[in-house]
């Protein structure tokens, strides 16, 4: 059965070292299908401009509905640097497919108590749509999502 995922909303907040902040949020939900079985997937670009002396924190609200969480790979990119938000959550040497839950309605932030990759180890909460909820640290495993499952056990964040 083909999985269908919908991106409902994405908000990125940049907290600057100065006393100002920049918030990027689309006016309308993205509401796009993520193609199943495609290595290309779906991508979107957001541009923040103005005076940005340095970025000290990034928080991403991610709302994905449907599919299979262990299949997903999501990242932010800036200046050629990739920051993985999700990298096939739950994949380990003992579980080659990862978590089978159906989406995310989460905030990914360094303020999260636990790493989203192993959310199953931390009494996760789910909403009525079966989506993981709460505030989590981004996955951060900067390895190819098609790496052997055992690679995820020892990959650094």
N, CA, C and O atoms as a GROMACS GRO file, in nm:
protein
  628
    1UNK      N    1   0.084  -0.118   0.000
    1UNK     CA    2   0.000   0.000   0.000
    1UNK      C    3   0.089   0.124   0.000
    1UNK      O    4   0.182   0.133   0.080
    2UNK      N    5   0.061   0.216  -0.087
    2UNK     CA    6   0.139   0.338  -0.097
    2UNK      C    7   0.107   0.430   0.019
    2UNK      O    8  -0.009   0.459   0.048
    3UNK      N    9   0.212   0.478   0.087
    3UNK     CA   10   0.194   0.571   0.197
    3UNK      C   11   0.180   0.712   0.143
    3UNK      O   12   0.249   0.751   0.048
    4UNK      N   13   0.092   0.788   0.203
    4UNK     CA   14   0.074   0.927   0.163
    4UNK      C   15   0.102   1.014   0.283
    4UNK      O   16   0.043   0.994   0.390
    5UNK      N   17   0.189   1.109   0.268
    5UNK     CA   18   0.221   1.203   0.374
    5UNK      C   19   0.183   1.342   0.330
    5UNK      O   20   0.195   1.376   0.212
    6UNK      N   21   0.138   1.422   0.423
    6UNK     CA   22   0.103   1.560   0.394
    6UNK      C   23   0.179   1.650   0.488
    6UNK      O   24   0.175   1.631   0.610
    7UNK      N   25   0.247   1.747   0.434
    7UNK     CA   26   0.310   1.848   0.518
    7UNK      C   27   0.205   1.955   0.541
    7UNK      O   28   0.161   2.020   0.447
    8UNK      N   29   0.165   1.971   0.665
    8UNK     CA   30   0.058   2.066   0.695
    8UNK      C   31   0.111   2.203   0.732
    8UNK      O   32   0.051   2.304   0.696
    9UNK      N   33   0.222   2.208   0.803
    9UNK     CA   34   0.273   2.336   0.846
    9UNK      C   35   0.419   2.322   0.883
    9UNK      O   36   0.460   2.221   0.939
   10UNK      N   37   0.496   2.423   0.852
   10UNK     CA   38   0.636   2.424   0.893
   10UNK      C   39   0.669   2.564   0.940
   10UNK      O   40   0.644   2.662   0.870
   11UNK      N   41   0.724   2.574   1.059
   11UNK     CA   42   0.764   2.702   1.114
   11UNK      C   43   0.909   2.689   1.157
   11UNK      O   44   0.945   2.594   1.226
   12UNK      N   45   0.991   2.785   1.118
   12UNK     CA   46   1.131   2.785   1.159
   12UNK      C   47   1.155   2.915   1.232
   12UNK      O   48   1.119   3.022   1.183
   13UNK      N   49   1.214   2.908   1.351
   13UNK     CA   50   1.244   3.027   1.426
   13UNK      C   51   1.394   3.036   1.449
   13UNK      O   52   1.456   2.940   1.494
   14UNK      N   53   1.450   3.150   1.419
   14UNK     CA   54   1.591   3.174   1.443
   14UNK      C   55   1.602   3.269   1.562
   14UNK      O   56   1.544   3.378   1.560
   15UNK      N   57   1.676   3.230   1.665
   15UNK     CA   58   1.701   3.319   1.777
   15UNK      C   59   1.842   3.374   1.761
   15UNK      O   60   1.938   3.297   1.750
   16UNK      N   61   1.853   3.503   1.758
   16UNK     CA   62   1.982   3.566   1.735
   16UNK      C   63   2.050   3.599   1.867
   16UNK      O   64   1.985   3.608   1.970
   17UNK      N   65   2.182   3.617   1.863
   17UNK     CA   66   2.256   3.655   1.982
   17UNK      C   67   2.216   3.794   2.030
   17UNK      O   68   2.227   3.823   2.149
   18UNK      N   69   2.171   3.879   1.940
   18UNK     CA   70   2.124   4.012   1.980
   18UNK      C   71   1.987   3.997   2.045
   18UNK      O   72   1.940   3.885   2.068
   19UNK      N   73   1.924   4.107   2.074
   19UNK     CA   74   1.794   4.103   2.141
   19UNK      C   75   1.678   4.091   2.044
   19UNK      O   76   1.562   4.103   2.084
   20UNK      N   77   1.707   4.068   1.917
   20UNK     CA   78   1.601   4.055   1.817
   20UNK      C   79   1.590   3.910   1.773
   20UNK      O   80   1.678   3.829   1.801
   21UNK      N   81   1.486   3.880   1.706
   21UNK     CA   82   1.468   3.746   1.652
   21UNK      C   83   1.401   3.753   1.517
   21UNK      O   84   1.335   3.852   1.484
   22UNK      N   85   1.416   3.651   1.441
   22UNK     CA   86   1.354   3.642   1.310
   22UNK      C   87   1.270   3.516   1.309
   22UNK      O   88   1.318   3.409   1.346
   23UNK      N   89   1.146   3.528   1.269
   23UNK     CA   90   1.058   3.411   1.260
   23UNK      C   91   1.014   3.397   1.116
   23UNK      O   92   0.966   3.493   1.054
   24UNK      N   93   1.028   3.278   1.062
   24UNK     CA   94   0.978   3.249   0.928
   24UNK      C   95   0.862   3.152   0.943
   24UNK      O   96   0.875   3.049   1.009
   25UNK      N   97   0.753   3.184   0.883
   25UNK     CA   98   0.638   3.094   0.882
   25UNK      C   99   0.559   3.119   0.755
   25UNK      O  100   0.522   3.233   0.729
   26UNK      N  101   0.532   3.016   0.675
   26UNK     CA  102   0.449   3.039   0.558
   26UNK      C  103   0.310   3.083   0.601
   26UNK      O  104   0.261   3.043   0.706
   27UNK      N  105   0.247   3.166   0.519
   27UNK     CA  106   0.113   3.213   0.551
   27UNK      C  107   0.010   3.103   0.539
   27UNK      O  108  -0.091   3.103   0.610
   28UNK      N  109   0.034   3.008   0.450
   28UNK     CA  110  -0.058   2.897   0.429
   28UNK      C  111   0.016   2.766   0.452
   28UNK      O  112   0.136   2.759   0.428
   29UNK      N  113  -0.053   2.663   0.499
   29UNK     CA  114   0.013   2.533   0.513
   29UNK      C  115   0.068   2.484   0.379
   29UNK      O  116   0.013   2.514   0.273
   30UNK      N  117   0.177   2.409   0.385
   30UNK     CA  118   0.239   2.357   0.264
   30UNK      C  119   0.148   2.255   0.198
   30UNK      O  120   0.127   2.260   0.077
   31UNK      N  121   0.092   2.163   0.274
   31UNK     CA  122  -0.004   2.063   0.227
   31UNK      C  123   0.038   1.996   0.096
   31UNK      O  124  -0.034   2.003  -0.004
   32UNK      N  125   0.154   1.934   0.098
   32UNK     CA  126   0.206   1.868  -0.023
   32UNK      C  127   0.223   1.719   0.002
   32UNK      O  128   0.247   1.677   0.116
   33UNK      N  129   0.211   1.640  -0.103
   33UNK     CA  130   0.236   1.496  -0.093
   33UNK      C  131   0.386   1.470  -0.100
   33UNK      O  132   0.456   1.532  -0.180
   34UNK      N  133   0.434   1.379  -0.018
   34UNK     CA  134   0.571   1.332  -0.027
   34UNK      C  135   0.564   1.202  -0.105
   34UNK      O  136   0.499   1.108  -0.061
   35UNK      N  137   0.631   1.194  -0.222
   35UNK     CA  138   0.618   1.073  -0.305
   35UNK      C  139   0.675   0.949  -0.236
   35UNK      O  140   0.783   0.954  -0.178
   36UNK      N  141   0.603   0.841  -0.243
   36UNK     CA  142   0.645   0.715  -0.182
   36UNK      C  143   0.744   0.645  -0.275
   36UNK      O  144   0.724   0.641  -0.396
   37UNK      N  145   0.850   0.589  -0.218
   37UNK     CA  146   0.946   0.512  -0.294
   37UNK      C  147   1.036   0.596  -0.382
   37UNK      O  148   1.097   0.544  -0.475
   38UNK      N  149   1.046   0.726  -0.356
   38UNK     CA  150   1.128   0.815  -0.437
   38UNK      C  151   1.245   0.865  -0.354
   38UNK      O  152   1.225   0.926  -0.248
   39UNK      N  153   1.367   0.842  -0.401
   39UNK     CA  154   1.486   0.893  -0.331
   39UNK      C  155   1.493   1.045  -0.339
   39UNK      O  156   1.558   1.108  -0.256
   40UNK      N  157   1.427   1.104  -0.437
   40UNK     CA  158   1.426   1.250  -0.452
   40UNK      C  159   1.336   1.313  -0.346
   40UNK      O  160   1.369   1.418  -0.292
   41UNK      N  161   1.223   1.251  -0.317
   41UNK     CA  162   1.134   1.299  -0.213
   41UNK      C  163   1.068   1.431  -0.247
   41UNK      O  164   1.034   1.455  -0.362
   42UNK      N  165   1.051   1.516  -0.148
   42UNK     CA  166   0.991   1.647  -0.161
   42UNK      C  167   1.084   1.748  -0.097
   42UNK      O  168   1.147   1.717   0.004
   43UNK      N  169   1.095   1.866  -0.152
   43UNK     CA  170   1.176   1.969  -0.089
   43UNK      C  171   1.107   2.103  -0.100
   43UNK      O  172   1.025   2.125  -0.190
   44UNK      N  173   1.140   2.191  -0.010
   44UNK     CA  174   1.089   2.327  -0.011
   44UNK      C  175   1.201   2.419   0.033
   44UNK      O  176   1.291   2.377   0.105
   45UNK      N  177   1.195   2.542  -0.008
   45UNK     CA  178   1.299   2.638   0.026
   45UNK      C  179   1.236   2.759   0.092
   45UNK      O  180   1.134   2.810   0.044
   46UNK      N  181   1.295   2.805   0.198
   46UNK     CA  182   1.254   2.928   0.266
   46UNK      C  183   1.376   3.018   0.275
   46UNK      O  184   1.485   2.972   0.306
   47UNK      N  185   1.357   3.145   0.248
   47UNK     CA  186   1.468   3.238   0.253
   47UNK      C  187   1.441   3.342   0.360
   47UNK      O  188   1.336   3.407   0.361
   48UNK      N  189   1.536   3.358   0.450
   48UNK     CA  190   1.530   3.463   0.551
   48UNK      C  191   1.636   3.565   0.514
   48UNK      O  192   1.749   3.528   0.483
   49UNK      N  193   1.602   3.691   0.516
   49UNK     CA  194   1.698   3.794   0.479
   49UNK      C  195   1.700   3.902   0.586
   49UNK      O  196   1.618   3.904   0.677
   50UNK      N  197   1.796   3.990   0.572
   50UNK     CA  198   1.813   4.097   0.668
   50UNK      C  199   1.943   4.078   0.744
   50UNK      O  200   2.027   3.998   0.704
   51UNK      N  201   1.958   4.150   0.850
   51UNK     CA  202   2.080   4.145   0.929
   51UNK      C  203   2.076   4.024   1.021
   51UNK      O  204   1.999   4.021   1.117
   52UNK      N  205   2.159   3.927   0.993
   52UNK     CA  206   2.166   3.805   1.073
   52UNK      C  207   2.310   3.787   1.122
   52UNK      O  208   2.387   3.717   1.057
   53UNK      N  209   2.347   3.849   1.235
   53UNK     CA  210   2.486   3.840   1.280
   53UNK      C  211   2.529   3.697   1.311
   53UNK      O  212   2.640   3.657   1.275
   54UNK      N  213   2.444   3.620   1.376
   54UNK     CA  214   2.471   3.479   1.400
   54UNK      C  215   2.343   3.412   1.444
   54UNK      O  216   2.253   3.478   1.497
   55UNK      N  217   2.335   3.285   1.421
   55UNK     CA  218   2.217   3.208   1.462
   55UNK      C  219   2.260   3.123   1.581
   55UNK      O  220   2.355   3.045   1.571
   56UNK      N  221   2.190   3.138   1.693
   56UNK     CA  222   2.226   3.061   1.811
   56UNK      C  223   2.131   2.946   1.838
   56UNK      O  224   2.166   2.854   1.912
   57UNK      N  225   2.012   2.948   1.779
   57UNK     CA  226   1.916   2.841   1.802
   57UNK      C  227   1.818   2.835   1.686
   57UNK      O  228   1.780   2.937   1.629
   58UNK      N  229   1.777   2.714   1.652
   58UNK     CA  230   1.675   2.693   1.550
   58UNK      C  231   1.574   2.595   1.607
   58UNK      O  232   1.610   2.493   1.665
   59UNK      N  233   1.448   2.627   1.591
   59UNK     CA  234   1.340   2.540   1.635
   59UNK      C  235   1.250   2.516   1.515
   59UNK      O  236   1.211   2.612   1.447
   60UNK      N  237   1.216   2.391   1.488
   60UNK     CA  238   1.133   2.356   1.372
   60UNK      C  239   1.009   2.284   1.422
   60UNK      O  240   1.018   2.184   1.493
   61UNK      N  241   0.893   2.335   1.384
   61UNK     CA  242   0.767   2.266   1.410
   61UNK      C  243   0.737   2.185   1.286
   61UNK      O  244   0.723   2.240   1.176
   62UNK      N  245   0.726   2.054   1.302
   62UNK     CA  246   0.709   1.963   1.190
   62UNK      C  247   0.577   1.889   1.206
   62UNK      O  248   0.555   1.822   1.307
   63UNK      N  249   0.490   1.902   1.107
   63UNK     CA  250   0.360   1.836   1.111
   63UNK      C  251   0.346   1.752   0.984
   63UNK      O  252   0.313   1.804   0.877
   64UNK      N  253   0.372   1.623   0.996
   64UNK     CA  254   0.360   1.528   0.885
   64UNK      C  255   0.252   1.428   0.922
   64UNK      O  256   0.252   1.376   1.034
   65UNK      N  257   0.162   1.402   0.831
   65UNK     CA  258   0.049   1.312   0.857
   65UNK      C  259   0.054   1.194   0.762
   65UNK      O  260   0.058   1.210   0.640
   66UNK      N  261   0.053   1.074   0.820
   66UNK     CA  262   0.048   0.952   0.740
   66UNK      C  263   0.184   0.889   0.721
   66UNK      O  264   0.285   0.942   0.767
   67UNK      N  265   0.185   0.776   0.654
   67UNK     CA  266   0.311   0.709   0.620
   67UNK      C  267   0.368   0.621   0.729
   67UNK      O  268   0.294   0.564   0.810
   68UNK      N  269   0.499   0.612   0.730
   68UNK     CA  270   0.572   0.522   0.818
   68UNK      C  271   0.695   0.600   0.865
   68UNK      O  272   0.785   0.628   0.786
   69UNK      N  273   0.700   0.636   0.994
   69UNK     CA  274   0.804   0.725   1.044
   69UNK      C  275   0.946   0.676   1.016
   69UNK      O  276   1.034   0.758   0.991
   70UNK      N  277   0.970   0.546   1.020
   70UNK     CA  278   1.103   0.492   0.997
   70UNK      C  279   1.153   0.511   0.854
   70UNK      O  280   1.270   0.485   0.827
   71UNK      N  281   1.067   0.554   0.764
   71UNK     CA  282   1.106   0.580   0.624
   71UNK      C  283   1.155   0.722   0.602
   71UNK      O  284   1.215   0.751   0.498
   72UNK      N  285   1.130   0.812   0.696
   72UNK     CA  286   1.148   0.955   0.669
   72UNK      C  287   1.288   1.006   0.695
   72UNK      O  288   1.355   0.965   0.790
   73UNK      N  289   1.331   1.097   0.608
   73UNK     CA  290   1.458   1.169   0.621
   73UNK      C  291   1.427   1.314   0.593
   73UNK      O  292   1.376   1.347   0.486
   74UNK      N  293   1.456   1.402   0.687
   74UNK     CA  294   1.431   1.545   0.670
   74UNK      C  295   1.550   1.621   0.725
   74UNK      O  296   1.609   1.583   0.826
   75UNK      N  297   1.586   1.730   0.658
   75UNK     CA  298   1.702   1.806   0.703
   75UNK      C  299   1.686   1.954   0.668
   75UNK      O  300   1.606   1.991   0.582
   76UNK      N  301   1.764   2.037   0.737
   76UNK     CA  302   1.781   2.177   0.703
   76UNK      C  303   1.917   2.190   0.639
   76UNK      O  304   2.009   2.114   0.672
   77UNK      N  305   1.932   2.283   0.549
   77UNK     CA  306   2.060   2.307   0.484
   77UNK      C  307   2.086   2.456   0.479
   77UNK      O  308   1.998   2.535   0.445
   78UNK      N  309   2.209   2.494   0.512
   78UNK     CA  310   2.250   2.633   0.500
   78UNK      C  311   2.399   2.637   0.470
   78UNK      O  312   2.479   2.577   0.542
   79UNK      N  313   2.435   2.705   0.365
   79UNK     CA  314   2.577   2.719   0.330
   79UNK      C  315   2.645   2.587   0.302
   79UNK      O  316   2.764   2.572   0.329
   80UNK      N  317   2.572   2.490   0.249
   80UNK     CA  318   2.630   2.360   0.217
   80UNK      C  319   2.638   2.264   0.334
   80UNK      O  320   2.688   2.152   0.318
   81UNK      N  321   2.590   2.303   0.451
   81UNK     CA  322   2.592   2.216   0.569
   81UNK      C  323   2.452   2.158   0.589
   81UNK      O  324   2.353   2.231   0.593
   82UNK      N  325   2.444   2.025   0.601
   82UNK     CA  326   2.317   1.958   0.626
   82UNK      C  327   2.300   1.933   0.775
   82UNK      O  328   2.393   1.887   0.842
   83UNK      N  329   2.184   1.962   0.827
   83UNK     CA  330   2.151   1.933   0.966
   83UNK      C  331   2.031   1.839   0.964
   83UNK      O  332   1.918   1.884   0.945
   84UNK      N  333   2.053   1.708   0.984
   84UNK     CA  334   1.941   1.613   0.981
   84UNK      C  335   1.843   1.635   1.097
   84UNK      O  336   1.883   1.636   1.214
   85UNK      N  337   1.717   1.653   1.064
   85UNK     CA  338   1.611   1.663   1.163
   85UNK      C  339   1.556   1.525   1.196
   85UNK      O  340   1.534   1.492   1.312
   86UNK      N  341   1.535   1.445   1.092
   86UNK     CA  342   1.490   1.306   1.104
   86UNK      C  343   1.578   1.223   1.012
   86UNK      O  344   1.601   1.261   0.897
   87UNK      N  345   1.626   1.111   1.062
   87UNK     CA  346   1.702   1.019   0.977
   87UNK      C  347   1.658   0.877   1.009
   87UNK      O  348   1.722   0.805   1.086
   88UNK      N  349   1.544   0.839   0.948
   88UNK     CA  350   1.488   0.704   0.961
   88UNK      C  351   1.476   0.664   1.108
   88UNK      O  352   1.536   0.567   1.153
   89UNK      N  353   1.396   0.740   1.182
   89UNK     CA  354   1.383   0.722   1.326
   89UNK      C  355   1.351   0.578   1.364
   89UNK      O  356   1.266   0.513   1.303
   90UNK      N  357   1.421   0.532   1.466
   90UNK     CA  358   1.401   0.397   1.518
   90UNK      C  359   1.485   0.290   1.450
   90UNK      O  360   1.489   0.177   1.498
   91UNK      N  361   1.552   0.323   1.338
   91UNK     CA  362   1.635   0.223   1.269
   91UNK      C  363   1.757   0.191   1.354
   91UNK      O  364   1.829   0.281   1.398
   92UNK      N  365   1.779   0.063   1.378
   92UNK     CA  366   1.895   0.012   1.453
   92UNK      C  367   1.932  -0.124   1.394
   92UNK      O  368   1.866  -0.174   1.304
   93UNK      N  369   2.039  -0.181   1.447
   93UNK     CA  370   2.078  -0.316   1.403
   93UNK      C  371   1.966  -0.415   1.430
   93UNK      O  372   1.949  -0.511   1.355
   94UNK      N  373   1.888  -0.393   1.536
   94UNK     CA  374   1.780  -0.484   1.572
   94UNK      C  375   1.647  -0.454   1.505
   94UNK      O  376   1.554  -0.534   1.514
   95UNK      N  377   1.637  -0.338   1.437
   95UNK     CA  378   1.512  -0.300   1.371
   95UNK      C  379   1.546  -0.225   1.242
   95UNK      O  380   1.564  -0.103   1.243
   96UNK      N  381   1.555  -0.297   1.132
   96UNK     CA  382   1.597  -0.240   1.004
   96UNK      C  383   1.495  -0.144   0.944
   96UNK      O  384   1.529  -0.068   0.853
   97UNK      N  385   1.371  -0.145   0.994
   97UNK     CA  386   1.268  -0.060   0.936
   97UNK      C  387   1.232   0.060   1.022
   97UNK      O  388   1.168   0.154   0.973
   98UNK      N  389   1.272   0.061   1.148
   98UNK     CA  390   1.242   0.174   1.236
   98UNK      C  391   1.098   0.176   1.281
   98UNK      O  392   1.026   0.077   1.269
   99UNK      N  393   1.058   0.291   1.335
   99UNK     CA  394   0.924   0.305   1.393
   99UNK      C  395   0.817   0.313   1.286
   99UNK      O  396   0.833   0.380   1.184
  100UNK      N  397   0.706   0.243   1.311
  100UNK     CA  398   0.598   0.236   1.214
  100UNK      C  399   0.483   0.332   1.240
  100UNK      O  400   0.378   0.320   1.176
  101UNK      N  401   0.500   0.427   1.331
  101UNK     CA  402   0.392   0.521   1.359
  101UNK      C  403   0.364   0.608   1.236
  101UNK      O  404   0.439   0.605   1.139
  102UNK      N  405   0.255   0.683   1.241
  102UNK     CA  406   0.206   0.749   1.120
  102UNK      C  407   0.218   0.901   1.125
  102UNK      O  408   0.119   0.972   1.107
  103UNK      N  409   0.336   0.951   1.148
  103UNK     CA  410   0.358   1.095   1.133
  103UNK      C  411   0.410   1.163   1.258
  103UNK      O  412   0.433   1.101   1.362
  104UNK      N  413   0.426   1.294   1.243
  104UNK     CA  414   0.484   1.378   1.348
  104UNK      C  415   0.402   1.506   1.360
  104UNK      O  416   0.360   1.563   1.259
  105UNK      N  417   0.380   1.550   1.481
  105UNK     CA  418   0.332   1.684   1.511
  105UNK      C  419   0.418   1.731   1.627
  105UNK      O  420   0.372   1.740   1.741
  106UNK      N  421   0.544   1.761   1.596
  106UNK     CA  422   0.647   1.784   1.697
  106UNK      C  423   0.718   1.916   1.676
  106UNK      O  424   0.710   1.978   1.570
  107UNK      N  425   0.787   1.958   1.781
  107UNK     CA  426   0.885   2.065   1.772
  107UNK      C  427   1.021   2.000   1.788
  107UNK      O  428   1.045   1.926   1.884
  108UNK      N  429   1.111   2.028   1.694
  108UNK     CA  430   1.248   1.979   1.701
  108UNK      C  431   1.337   2.095   1.743
  108UNK      O  432   1.346   2.196   1.672
  109UNK      N  433   1.402   2.080   1.858
  109UNK     CA  434   1.478   2.189   1.918
  109UNK      C  435   1.585   2.132   2.009
  109UNK      O  436   1.569   2.024   2.065
  110UNK      N  437   1.695   2.205   2.024
  110UNK     CA  438   1.798   2.162   2.119
  110UNK      C  439   1.745   2.163   2.262
  110UNK      O  440   1.805   2.102   2.350
  111UNK      N  441   1.632   2.230   2.286
  111UNK     CA  442   1.570   2.232   2.418
  111UNK      C  443   1.493   2.103   2.449
  111UNK      O  444   1.449   2.083   2.562
  112UNK      N  445   1.478   2.016   2.350
  112UNK     CA  446   1.408   1.890   2.372
  112UNK      C  447   1.483   1.803   2.472
  112UNK      O  448   1.606   1.808   2.480
  113UNK      N  449   1.410   1.725   2.548
  113UNK     CA  450   1.472   1.642   2.651
  113UNK      C  451   1.542   1.520   2.592
  113UNK      O  452   1.641   1.473   2.649
  114UNK      N  453   1.493   1.467   2.479
  114UNK     CA  454   1.546   1.343   2.425
  114UNK      C  455   1.559   1.349   2.273
  114UNK      O  456   1.490   1.426   2.206
  115UNK      N  457   1.648   1.266   2.221
  115UNK     CA  458   1.676   1.252   2.078
  115UNK      C  459   1.556   1.185   2.009
  115UNK      O  460   1.514   1.077   2.051
  116UNK      N  461   1.502   1.248   1.905
  116UNK     CA  462   1.386   1.195   1.835
  116UNK      C  463   1.414   1.059   1.770
  116UNK      O  464   1.321   0.981   1.748
  117UNK      N  465   1.540   1.028   1.740
  117UNK     CA  466   1.570   0.901   1.673
  117UNK      C  467   1.526   0.782   1.758
  117UNK      O  468   1.482   0.680   1.705
  118UNK      N  469   1.537   0.795   1.889
  118UNK     CA  470   1.499   0.686   1.980
  118UNK      C  471   1.378   0.723   2.064
  118UNK      O  472   1.372   0.690   2.182
  119UNK      N  473   1.280   0.792   2.003
  119UNK     CA  474   1.164   0.836   2.081
  119UNK      C  475   1.091   0.721   2.147
  119UNK      O  476   1.028   0.740   2.251
  120UNK      N  477   1.096   0.602   2.089
  120UNK     CA  478   1.028   0.486   2.147
  120UNK      C  479   1.080   0.447   2.284
  120UNK      O  480   1.012   0.375   2.357
  121UNK      N  481   1.200   0.492   2.319
  121UNK     CA  482   1.259   0.461   2.450
  121UNK      C  483   1.217   0.559   2.559
  121UNK      O  484   1.261   0.546   2.673
  122UNK      N  485   1.133   0.658   2.526
  122UNK     CA  486   1.108   0.768   2.619
  122UNK      C  487   0.960   0.798   2.640
  122UNK      O  488   0.922   0.914   2.647
  123UNK      N  489   0.876   0.697   2.650
  123UNK     CA  490   0.732   0.714   2.675
  123UNK      C  491   0.670   0.822   2.587
  123UNK      O  492   0.619   0.921   2.638
  124UNK      N  493   0.675   0.803   2.455
  124UNK     CA  494   0.624   0.907   2.365
  124UNK      C  495   0.474   0.923   2.372
  124UNK      O  496   0.401   0.830   2.408
  125UNK      N  497   0.428   1.043   2.338
  125UNK     CA  498   0.285   1.071   2.329
  125UNK      C  499   0.242   1.081   2.183
  125UNK      O  500   0.321   1.122   2.098
  126UNK      N  501   0.118   1.044   2.156
  126UNK     CA  502   0.065   1.047   2.020
  126UNK      C  503  -0.072   1.115   2.023
  126UNK      O  504  -0.147   1.102   2.120
  127UNK      N  505  -0.104   1.188   1.917
  127UNK     CA  506  -0.236   1.250   1.909
  127UNK      C  507  -0.337   1.154   1.846
  127UNK      O  508  -0.303   1.039   1.818
  128UNK      N  509  -0.459   1.201   1.823
  128UNK     CA  510  -0.565   1.117   1.766
  128UNK      C  511  -0.538   1.069   1.624
  128UNK      O  512  -0.601   0.974   1.579
  129UNK      N  513  -0.445   1.134   1.553
  129UNK     CA  514  -0.407   1.090   1.418
  129UNK      C  515  -0.291   0.991   1.419
  129UNK      O  516  -0.246   0.949   1.313
  130UNK      N  517  -0.243   0.954   1.538
  130UNK     CA  518  -0.131   0.862   1.549
  130UNK      C  519   0.004   0.929   1.530
  130UNK      O  520   0.105   0.860   1.515
  131UNK      N  521   0.008   1.062   1.530
  131UNK     CA  522   0.134   1.136   1.514
  131UNK      C  523   0.206   1.150   1.648
  131UNK      O  524   0.144   1.173   1.751
  132UNK      N  525   0.339   1.135   1.644
  132UNK     CA  526   0.421   1.164   1.761
  132UNK      C  527   0.405   1.311   1.796
  132UNK      O  528   0.403   1.395   1.707
  133UNK      N  529   0.394   1.343   1.925
  133UNK     CA  530   0.382   1.482   1.970
  133UNK      C  531   0.493   1.514   2.068
  133UNK      O  532   0.564   1.424   2.114
  134UNK      N  533   0.509   1.640   2.100
  134UNK     CA  534   0.604   1.685   2.200
  134UNK      C  535   0.722   1.761   2.141
  134UNK      O  536   0.726   1.789   2.021
  135UNK      N  537   0.818   1.793   2.227
  135UNK     CA  538   0.940   1.862   2.187
  135UNK      C  539   1.056   1.765   2.200
  135UNK      O  540   1.078   1.706   2.306
  136UNK      N  541   1.130   1.749   2.092
  136UNK     CA  542   1.238   1.652   2.083
  136UNK      C  543   1.363   1.718   2.027
  136UNK      O  544   1.354   1.818   1.955
  137UNK      N  545   1.480   1.664   2.060
  137UNK     CA  546   1.603   1.707   1.994
  137UNK      C  547   1.605   1.649   1.853
  137UNK      O  548   1.560   1.536   1.832
  138UNK      N  549   1.656   1.725   1.754
  138UNK     CA  550   1.667   1.670   1.618
  138UNK      C  551   1.754   1.545   1.617
  138UNK      O  552   1.839   1.526   1.704
  139UNK      N  553   1.732   1.461   1.519
  139UNK     CA  554   1.807   1.336   1.504
  139UNK      C  555   1.957   1.363   1.497
  139UNK      O  556   2.034   1.309   1.577
  140UNK      N  557   1.999   1.445   1.403
  140UNK     CA  558   2.140   1.484   1.394
  140UNK      C  559   2.235   1.379   1.340
  140UNK      O  560   2.354   1.407   1.328
  141UNK      N  561   2.188   1.260   1.307
  141UNK     CA  562   2.278   1.156   1.254
  141UNK      C  563   2.308   1.186   1.108
  141UNK      O  564   2.224   1.165   1.020
  142UNK      N  565   2.428   1.237   1.084
  142UNK     CA  566   2.465   1.282   0.949
  142UNK      C  567   2.526   1.168   0.870
  142UNK      O  568   2.642   1.172   0.831
  143UNK      N  569   2.444   1.064   0.848
  143UNK     CA  570   2.485   0.950   0.766
  143UNK      C  571   2.380   0.931   0.657
  143UNK      O  572   2.267   0.976   0.670
  144UNK      N  573   2.420   0.864   0.552
  144UNK     CA  574   2.328   0.836   0.442
  144UNK      C  575   2.209   0.758   0.497
  144UNK      O  576   2.228   0.658   0.565
  145UNK      N  577   2.085   0.802   0.469
  145UNK     CA  578   1.968   0.730   0.521
  145UNK      C  579   1.957   0.587   0.470
  145UNK      O  580   1.882   0.508   0.525
  146UNK      N  581   2.031   0.553   0.365
  146UNK     CA  582   2.029   0.416   0.314
  146UNK      C  583   2.146   0.334   0.368
  146UNK      O  584   2.174   0.225   0.317
  147UNK      N  585   2.213   0.384   0.471
  147UNK     CA  586   2.321   0.309   0.536
  147UNK      C  587   2.265   0.182   0.599
  147UNK      O  588   2.146   0.175   0.629
  148UNK      N  589   2.351   0.081   0.620
  148UNK     CA  590   2.305  -0.040   0.688
  148UNK      C  591   2.249  -0.005   0.827
  148UNK      O  592   2.301   0.084   0.894
  149UNK      N  593   2.144  -0.074   0.870
  149UNK     CA  594   2.081  -0.042   0.998
  149UNK      C  595   2.178  -0.035   1.116
  149UNK      O  596   2.162   0.051   1.202
  150UNK      N  597   2.278  -0.122   1.122
  150UNK     CA  598   2.373  -0.120   1.233
  150UNK      C  599   2.452   0.012   1.238
  150UNK      O  600   2.502   0.050   1.344
  151UNK      N  601   2.465   0.081   1.126
  151UNK     CA  602   2.537   0.210   1.123
  151UNK      C  603   2.468   0.315   1.208
  151UNK      O  604   2.534   0.405   1.261
  152UNK      N  605   2.336   0.306   1.223
  152UNK     CA  606   2.263   0.403   1.301
  152UNK      C  607   2.292   0.389   1.451
  152UNK      O  608   2.278   0.485   1.526
  153UNK      N  609   2.332   0.269   1.494
  153UNK     CA  610   2.363   0.246   1.636
  153UNK      C  611   2.482   0.329   1.682
  153UNK      O  612   2.483   0.381   1.793
  154UNK      N  613   2.582   0.342   1.596
  154UNK     CA  614   2.706   0.409   1.636
  154UNK      C  615   2.725   0.546   1.572
  154UNK      O  616   2.826   0.611   1.597
  155UNK      N  617   2.630   0.592   1.489
  155UNK     CA  618   2.644   0.722   1.424
  155UNK      C  619   2.638   0.833   1.527
  155UNK      O  620   2.551   0.834   1.614
  156UNK      N  621   2.731   0.926   1.518
  156UNK     CA  622   2.730   1.039   1.612
  156UNK      C  623   2.626   1.140   1.569
  156UNK      O  624   2.584   1.145   1.453
  157UNK      N  625   2.585   1.220   1.663
  157UNK     CA  626   2.486   1.325   1.637
  157UNK      C  627   2.556   1.455   1.611
  157UNK      O  628   2.492   1.557   1.588
   0.00000   0.00000   0.00000
